[in-house]
Amino acid sequence: MLQPSFTTFAAVISLLTVAQAATLRKEYSGNSFFNDWNFQNSADTTTHGQVQYVSKSVATSKNLAYVNSAGHAIIAVDDTTSLPKGANRNSVRITSTDVYSIGSLIVADFTHLPYGCATWGAFWMLGPNWPTTGEIDIVEGVNAQTQNQMTLHTSAGCSHNPSTPETGSQLQASCESGGSNNNGCGVLDPSSSSFSGGFASAGGGVFATSWTSSGISIWRWTRANIPANVKNGNPDSSTWGTPVATWSANSCDPNAHFKSLAIVLNISLCGDWAGQSSVWAASSCSQKYATCSDAVPNPANFQESYFEVNSIKVYNV
């Protein structure tokens, strides 16, 4: 089999990072952060987690969704209430009222990401008809995981090509999801500063997700390494180098598989991933609790189970 040449790699990077003027479409930040979101008010019917998602009024009154003194949005799990075994813990899931199309660049600045035993936090994008209209998981991790996982979920015909230049490591090739296989095509960030306590210790950082006709790419920077053009509001992906994760249009058509994506932030507990018996057994959390569900009653386990969001900006590119 012929091996891809350096020239081929360079060409792919160039294709995926063509310089285009970015214009700000929407910014979620400051005291108005929560204005344009729908709060789910039900159990977790999507991933079957051990949570009760609460309304905006309840989340606000219980300090599960608020803007702190630094002007950052906090989205949290209840970390004060002791529960009986098997009970659901209050949490938050919000979905943007705006939906976005191909030709979008999403730049999200976080100070803190949710982590800890039983916790399953995610920052993602979701179409109206899963999996046909797609899902892009930008930030996701469970339990004691220290590296961020980025994943696409689609209908048949989309895959991740590991030959496409990226700094992350492929977890699965096929993005097709549904039925008993919902893994999608994941890429693991190699750095422990991409998630968990390592992310917080680095002062947080920025994730940038480009969704264009060339493909879908995700970059990540620690606080000290955020590009100047991201800081000044004129993002230019052609200057950012190799993404952490890339799904080229050659193996996954970004127009055919992704439509009308809303932005979602949520924190579930246990459920289909964090609570999966093999996942729990492989985690250091299993040394403290026999099952994921056993960790849910103790509120002390959820002191780090929160997002602190400086801003989310969506650009047209």
C-alpha angles and dihedrals in degrees: 000000000000114000119226111256127227087253090057091051091050091050092052092049089049091050093051096045104043108159111251129169109257119214121193112246102170139003126195109195147114125013092339094054096110096044098096105042136095115226114217109229105195145065118296100274093164104060098008095238125170094253141104110219108215136211124261092258093051093043090051095046092049095045093245092123121027144116114257129217091272090059093251124136116242120204111181151166119241105268099174107060123086110215136198115251112280096021122129119246121224115255142151136254118177129182124194117249089218120073125206136218138205110298094056132131116196116198114188123185116198132178094188137016125201116260143150140093112329092005121129111180126176142179107196150139125244136189124219097252112044126238097001094063094039144234129238115197106200100170122019139145143143140218113333094349111144101188127067119244121211118194143174122212117195146145119272120306103050126102142161116248109212090201090068108101113261136134095228129082125248115244100179133004104208117072093191110123135183141088112029095342114070099147096111121190107306134189122198120217109232095218128088088210089069096077146005122016092339090062092050093045090056090057092258121274149210133284118198121193121192118198110183139136088274093061143271121299133175126202127186131194133183116234093265094052105046109135116250092237090057091050094049095048097250102104116190114183093192088074097049102081125216116358122233089235132015134180107190122213086237090074102021122030104221093199097049098044103039126055136162097350121194122201116246133193118183144150118210129175126228106327128130096337113020091039097044106124096232092046092049092047091053092052126085086235089077088069089066102036131025092221137016091245089059089065096054101077094060110080091198088074091068105053090110095040099108144096119230105196121193093183146324115213126187118201131189110230 
